[in-house]
Amino acid sequence: MPEPFPPPRKVFDFFRRWVRQGVFAMIHSLLVKEIRRREGRAEQPTAAIIDAQSLKAAETVGAASRGFDGGKQVNGRKRHIVVDTLGLVLLVAVTAADVNDRTAAMALFDRLRLLFSQVTKVWADHVYDGELVPWARRHLGLDLEIPVHPGRRKAQGFKVIPKRWIVERTLAWITRRRRCVRDYERRLDHHAAFVLLAVGIAMSRRLAGRADAPARRVSRAAW
């Protein structure tokens, strides 16, 4: 642990307690609402984007909670996130890497409907296509749209997929934090908490502006 912190065992005890009590989730929710207010948006979003990211797991991750993602050739875990149109994380879930994206999305959509009842539109990658689209509309009243991929012909060059770039950017923000590049946690909810902490740093800096620049050295040392 960095020098200003208490002993590692004490820090972990507080971390585990706050995860169990939902402290990180409550702080995250307040930050999201404040940023949306400053951006002139309503506190409750009406649209969202979903995506998943597979990442390698360290040896501390047990076999019971890890898997192999054949598409990405990754042995580890997968984090699933739902963001609003500003790229702010609304929900996060962590599973083994072999869990199907559509299966995880069903559970996330149930939580999305419960916590963000005004969301009616969701954009997703082509891997979410198929039975999930009619299921989301029929059971939850969500309009799940799969943006058309512009193609990958050489003559066309790189093209940004509408709405999809927002969630991809958020995933890139998360992986800027060393603790989130690889999964080191024994528990799924502990990694989910570190994801909230990673995006929480970005959100708090966004709210504080440049006034917190001298304090960023401490944050970098901690991460």
C-alpha positions in Angstrom: 0.0 0.0 0.0 1.1 3.6 -0.6 2.7 5.4 2.4 -0.4 7.4 3.6 -2.6 4.3 3.9 -3.2 2.1 7.0 -1.9 -1.5 7.0 -3.1 -3.6 4.0 -5.2 -6.0 6.1 -7.1 -3.0 7.6 -7.6 -1.4 4.2 -8.9 -4.7 2.8 -11.3 -5.1 5.7 -12.8 -1.7 5.0 -13.0 -2.4 1.3 -14.8 -5.7 1.8 -17.2 -4.1 4.2 -18.0 -1.2 1.9 -18.6 -3.6 -1.1 -21.0 -5.6 1.0 -22.8 -2.5 2.2 -23.0 -1.0 -1.3 -21.0 2.1 -0.4 -19.1 2.2 -3.7 -22.3 1.8 -5.7 -24.0 4.6 -3.8 -21.1 7.0 -4.3 -21.0 6.1 -8.0 -24.7 6.7 -8.4 -24.4 10.2 -6.9 -21.5 11.1 -9.2 -23.5 9.9 -12.3 -26.5 12.0 -11.3 -24.3 15.1 -10.6 -22.5 14.9 -14.0 -25.8 14.4 -15.8 -27.2 17.5 -14.1 -24.2 19.6 -15.0 -24.6 18.4 -18.6 -28.2 19.6 -18.7 -29.6 16.1 -18.7 -32.2 14.5 -16.5 -31.0 12.4 -13.6 -32.7 9.3 -15.1 -31.4 8.3 -18.6 -33.7 7.2 -21.3 -31.2 5.4 -23.5 -28.2 3.1 -22.9 -25.5 1.1 -24.6 -24.3 -2.4 -23.5 -21.0 -4.2 -24.2 -18.7 -6.8 -22.6 -14.9 -7.1 -22.3 -12.9 -10.3 -21.6 -9.8 -10.0 -19.6 -7.1 -12.4 -18.4 -7.3 -13.5 -14.8 -4.4 -13.8 -12.4 -3.6 -17.0 -10.5 -5.6 -15.6 -7.5 -8.8 -16.1 -9.4 -10.2 -19.5 -8.7 -11.3 -22.1 -11.3 -15.0 -21.9 -10.2 -15.3 -18.2 -11.3 -13.2 -18.2 -14.4 -13.6 -19.6 -18.0 -12.3 -19.5 -21.5 -13.6 -17.1 -24.1 -13.1 -18.9 -27.4 -13.8 -15.9 -29.5 -11.2 -13.7 -27.8 -8.9 -16.5 -26.8 -8.9 -15.3 -23.2 -8.8 -17.4 -20.1 -10.3 -15.4 -17.2 -13.3 -13.3 -16.6 -15.6 -11.0 -18.5 -17.0 -7.6 -17.4 -20.4 -6.5 -18.7 -21.3 -2.8 -18.6 -24.3 -0.7 -19.4 -23.6 3.1 -20.0 -25.7 6.1 -20.8 -25.2 8.3 -23.9 -22.5 10.3 -22.0 -20.5 7.1 -21.4 -21.2 7.0 -17.7 -21.5 3.5 -16.3 -25.0 2.7 -15.1 -24.5 -1.0 -14.3 -21.6 -3.5 -14.2 -21.5 -7.2 -13.8 -18.5 -9.6 -13.7 -18.8 -13.2 -14.9 -16.5 -16.0 -16.0 -15.2 -15.4 -19.5 -17.2 -18.3 -21.0 -20.6 -16.8 -20.1 -22.5 -15.9 -23.2 -23.0 -12.1 -23.7 -26.8 -12.5 -24.3 -27.2 -14.6 -21.1 -25.5 -11.9 -19.0 -27.4 -9.2 -20.8 -30.8 -10.7 -19.7 -29.8 -10.3 -16.0 -28.4 -6.8 -16.6 -31.6 -5.7 -18.5 -33.7 -6.9 -15.5 -31.6 -4.7 -13.2 -31.7 -1.8 -15.7 -35.5 -1.9 -15.8 -35.6 -2.0 -12.0 -33.1 0.8 -11.3 -33.5 3.0 -14.4 -37.2 2.6 -15.3 -37.1 5.4 -17.9 -34.7 3.7 -20.2 -36.5 2.4 -23.3 -33.8 2.3 -25.9 -30.6 0.2 -25.8 -27.9 -0.1 -28.4 -25.7 -3.2 -28.6 -23.1 -5.1 -30.7 -24.0 -7.8 -33.2 -23.2 -10.5 -30.7 -26.4 -9.5 -28.8 -28.5 -10.1 -31.9 -31.0 -13.0 -32.2 -33.5 -14.1 -29.5 -32.4 -11.3 -27.1 -34.0 -8.6 -29.2 -37.6 -9.9 -29.1 -37.1 -11.0 -25.5 -36.1 -7.6 -24.3 -39.1 -6.0 -26.1 -41.6 -8.6 -25.0 -40.6 -8.9 -21.3 -39.1 -5.5 -20.4 -40.4 -3.1 -23.1 -36.8 -2.3 -24.2 -36.1 -1.4 -27.8 -32.8 -3.2 -28.4 -31.1 -1.9 -31.6 -28.1 -3.5 -33.3 -26.3 -0.7 -35.3 -25.3 -1.8 -38.8 -21.5 -2.3 -39.1 -20.2 0.0 -41.9 -17.9 -2.7 -43.2 -14.2 -3.3 -43.2 -13.2 -2.8 -46.7 -9.7 -1.4 -47.2 -10.9 1.3 -49.5 -13.4 2.5 -46.9 -10.9 2.7 -44.1 -11.9 2.8 -40.4 -15.4 3.8 -39.7 -17.0 4.5 -36.3 -20.1 2.5 -35.5 -22.9 4.9 -34.3 -23.5 4.8 -30.5 -21.1 1.8 -30.1 -18.1 4.0 -29.8 -19.4 5.5 -26.6 -19.3 2.2 -24.6 -16.0 1.3 -26.3 -14.5 4.5 -25.0 -15.7 3.8 -21.5 -14.1 0.3 -21.6 -10.8 2.0 -22.6 -11.2 4.4 -19.6 -11.5 1.4 -17.3 -8.4 -0.3 -18.7 -6.3 2.8 -18.1 -6.2 1.7 -14.4 -3.6 -1.0 -13.7 -5.9 -2.8 -11.3 -8.5 -3.3 -14.1 -6.2 -4.4 -16.9 -6.2 -7.9 -15.4 -8.6 -9.5 -12.9 -6.8 -10.2 -9.6 -9.9 -10.6 -7.4 -11.1 -13.8 -5.8 -14.6 -12.5 -5.7 -16.7 -11.2 -8.7 -18.2 -8.4 -6.7 -14.8 -7.1 -5.7 -13.7 -6.7 -9.3 -17.0 -4.9 -10.1 -16.2 -2.5 -7.2 -12.8 -1.8 -8.7 -14.5 -1.0 -12.0 -16.7 1.5 -10.2 -13.7 3.0 -8.6 -11.9 3.3 -11.9 -14.7 5.2 -13.6 -15.3 7.1 -10.3 -11.8 8.7 -10.5 -12.6 9.9 -14.0 -15.9 11.3 -13.0 -14.6 13.1 -9.9 -11.9 14.7 -12.0 -14.5 15.7 -14.5 -16.5 17.4 -11.8 -13.5 19.0 -10.1 -11.9 20.3 -13.3 -8.2 21.3 -13.1 -8.4 22.4 -9.4 -7.4 18.9 -8.3 -4.3 18.6 -10.4 -1.8 18.6 -7.4 -3.6 15.7 -5.8 -3.5 13.5 -8.9 0.0 12.2 -8.0 -1.4 10.5 -4.9 -4.1 8.9 -7.0 -1.6 7.6 -9.5 0.5 6.1 -6.8 -2.5 4.3 -5.3 -3.4 2.8 -8.7 
